[in-house]
């Protein structure tokens, strides 16, 4: 499977172009919207690889046969297979180097894909840690407000070995995260921008709030709901929710309204 063809992008596409293509295809093929599950999984796998600079470089320049790149990602949520790789260099056939490796504690590493909701609420996730001799279930705590690309090290998970977890937050179809703030669009009639209105807005936390749009509000104004964004990691604070008002013209407008607008334009032109 060619990941670039799956997303319909060129090999020299920028990260923003890859993200835009992914969000469009994910919205079209999401199983919750009646899309094909297998197609959606292919799209997700392609984005997981091409949106990660390290994975993309590895995909574009695969290692020669016989080498193995440690790491995870793209696995089903709940149980990620962790492939281990001991740190350190040197000639693997050198008996003294092998002895030094045996004396060093093992370090396992994996990439865990989580949703934006999981990054908001935190919680537990079970990982499947596979060692040369056995398979172990390891429970990790997802910190509230974890950022994309953040790492967490857990010492002495199995037989004195350490585990490094790289967190990968999947893009959300509605909210775009910028730091600790959440950005989203809201479509609104130009008539409502003129006369003012209220509408209900559901935050990522599930809270429903009433938002007021004042009369004579300009298009593309950003409304801020303070403290309704992401939890700020390791604090009690929260970022903000930003709502971008995107105007549209109603399909049906009463003729009296059109006449009133025409009269107003004549007054302004005089």
PyMOL commands that set and color helices and strands:
alter all, ss='L'
color gray80, all
select helices_A, chain A and resi 3-7+15-29+31-33+37-50+53-60+95-103+116-121+190-195+255-269
alter helices_A, ss='H'
color red, helices_A
select strands_A, chain A and resi 81-82+107-114+123-130+135-142+151-158+161-169+176-178+181-189+197-202+208-213+222-225+241-248
alter strands_A, ss='S'
color yellow, strands_A
deselect
rebuild
show_as cartoon
